[in-house]
Amino acid sequence: MKSIRIHLLLLLLLATSGLFAQSDTTLRKKDRKRDVKLTTTQGVMVLRLSDSTPLHRDNFLKLVKTGYYDSTLFHRVIKNFMIQGGDPNSKNAVAGQALGNGGPTERIPAEFNPSLFHKRGTLAAARDNNPAKASSGSQFYIVHGKVFTDGGLDSTETYRLEGRKIPIEQREVYKTLGGAPHLDQNYTVFGELVKGFEVLDAIASTPTSKGAARDRPLSDCRILKAELIKRRR
C-alpha cells in the first residue's frame, strides 16, 4: 500500500511539473515584440517576424520558446535559392538520411500579403503540395536568392507567376538585393533576416548531397539554439 501511495505521488508530481512547464511556454504579449536569435554551427542569425502574419508569427514564437528548433538541421540547402530547416527528425539524423517530412500534422492557413515578398533574407513557411497552400506547422526557409535582370523578371511573370505582374518597387529590390520572385503569393512570408547575412551565405555555400538525401549538406549545418531576444531598433 505504501509503495502504491509513493507511486501515485510521483505521478502527481510529474503531472504538476508538466503543467508548470506548459505555462512557462505560454506566449506573452511582449514576446511578439522580440526577435528570434538562431545560434548555428556557422554563426548567429537574427530574424524579425511580421505582425501582418499573426498565425505564422505566433506559431514560430511558440516553437522557439519550447526549444523545438534546438539541435535541428538546415536539412535542405540550395545556393542562390534558399536554406530550409525545422524538421524535428533532423535532430538525430544519421549521415545520408533523407529529411523533410517531419513536423506537426496540423497546417497553418496561408497568410499572403502583397507587401511581403521573397527578397534575399526573407523568412517564409515551407509546405507540401496542398490546394489551399497552407503551411507546414514547423518547417521554414530563409531566402538566399539571386539578382535578376528585367528580362529575367519578365520571364518569371510569364512562366512562373502565370502573368501576375511584380510591383515596380519589388522589381527594383530583385534587381539589386536579389531573391526568389517565383515563390511570391505561393508560400507565406512571415519575417526577415536582420542580422547574419554572412551566415546565410556560408550555409547556402555548403556542399550538398546528390544522392537519396538530395540537397542535404554533407557537413551538418545545425541550429544549436533558437531563442527570443530583445529587439534592437
N, C-alpha and C positions, 0 to 999 in steps of 0.2 A: 504493500500500500504506500509506504514511504517513497519507494522508487517511482511509483506512478505519479505522486504529487510533485516530485522533483522534475519528472519528465514534462508534466503539464506546465510547471513554472518556466522551464526552459523554452517551451513553445510560445508561452505568453511573452517572454522577454524578446524572443526573435520577432514575433509579430509586431510588438511595440516598436522595436528598433527599426523595422521596415517602414512603419508609419512615419516615424521621425525622419528617416532618410528621404521618404517621398516628399514630406513637407519642406525639407531643405532644398529640394529641386524645383519648387513652385516658381513659376515665372512672375517676377515683380515688375511694377511699372518702370522702375529705374533701369531694369535690365534692357529695356527696349532702347535706351539711350546710350548703351555701351557698344564698343566694338568687339570683334572677335579676333583674338590672337592665336595663330597657328604656329606652334614651335615645331619645326620639321627637322629632319636629318640634314637638310640643305640650308637651313636658316629660318628666319622668322618672317611671316606674312601677317598683315593686319587687314581685316575685312570690315566694311561698314555696310550694314543692312538697310534696306529701303522700307520706309513707312508706307509706301504705296502698295506693298505686297504683304499685308499683315499675317496671312495664313502661313506663308513660307518663312517670314521673319520669325514668328513665334515658334514654329516647329524647329527651326535651326537653333534658336537660342536655347530651347529646352534640351535638345540633344547635346549641345555643348555643355550645359550645366550638369548633365548627368554623366559626363565623361564618355559619351557614346563614341566620339571620334578618336579618343586617345588610343594610340598604337595601331590605328588603321593606316592602310597604304594609299598612295595615289596609284591605283591599280591599272589605269588606262591613260597613257600619255602619247600625244601626237603633236610633234613640233609644228609650229605655225597654225595650230588649231586649238587644242585645249588640254588641260590636265584634269583627270576625274578621280574622285575619291568618295568615301562614305559607305563602302561595303563592309559590314561588320565581319564578314567571313575572311577578310584580308588580315585580321589581327594575327592569326597563327598559320597563315597560308604557307605551304612549302614552296620551294622554288619550282617554277614551271606550272604551278596550279592556275587554271583559268578562273578568273573572278568577274564579278559584275552582276551577279544575280541575288546578292544578299540584301537584307533590309526589311523594314516593316511591310506587311501586306497591304496596309492602308495607303491609298494615294492621296495627294494634296490637289484640290481643284486648281486648274490653271488660273493664273493672275497676270494676264498680259496687259502691259501698259505701253502705249506708243512712245512714251518718253524714255523708256528703259530699253536699251538696245545692246547688242553684243560687241561692244568695243573691247579693246585689249584690257584685261584685268577684270572683266565682268564676272560676277558670281551668279550662277544660274543652276536650276534644278535639272538633273538628268531624268529620263523617263523611258518607259517601254513604248511600244507602238500601240497606243490606245486612241480611239476616235475623239475622246474629249481632251486629249493632250494633257491629261493630269500627270502630276509629277511624282517621282519616287519619294517615299517617305524619309529617305536619308541621303541618297546619293546626289552629289553635286559636282559641278565642274567650274574651273576658272579659265577664262578665255586667254589663250596665248595669241592666236591670230596672226594675220599678215597684213601688210599695207596694200591697198587696192588702187588701181587706176580708174578713171571714169569708164573706160571700156570694160574693165572687169566688173564694175558695179552695174553697168548696163546689162551685161550678160547674166549677172546674178538675178536682177529683177525679172528678166525674161524667162530664164530656165529654172531658177530655184525658188523664186517668190511668186511665180505664176502671174507676173505682170504688176504686182504691187510695187509702187514707187517708194524708194528710200528717200526720206526727207532731206532737203538740201544740207541742213546743218549736220545731219548724221553722215551724209556722204563725205563731208569735209573731214570728219573725225576718222572715218575709214580710210581716207586718202593720206592722213598724216600719222595718227596713232596706230591705226590698224584694228583688226577684229575679225569677226566671223558673221557677216551680214545675212548669210543664208539661213541662220537659225532664228532670226527675228520673228516674233509673234508665233513661233512654233514651240519654243521652250521658255519657261518662265524665268526672267531675270529678276533677282531679288537682292542684289547688292553689288559691291565692287571692291577691288583691292585698293587700299590707300597707302600701303607700305609693303615693300618687299618684292618689287618688280624683278630685281636681280635674282631672287629666289625662284620666282615663276620661270624665268629664263633658264635657270640651272636645272630645274626639274624637267622642263619641256625639252631640254637638250640631252637628257639621259638616254643612252642606247636602250632599245626595247626588243622584246621577243618577236620573232616572226613565226613561231610555232603555234601550238594549241592555246598558249596564253598570249595571244597576239596583242601587241601594244602595251604589255606589262613591262615596266622597267626591269632590266636584268639585275640591277642593283637596287635594293628596296629604297623607295622614297617614302618615308614614314612620317605621319603626324605623331610626334611624341606626346604633345599635349595641346588641347584646344581649350581656351578659357576666355571669359568675359573680362574686358579691361576698360578703364576709364577712357572715354573718348577725348582725344586731343583736337582742339579746334584748328 
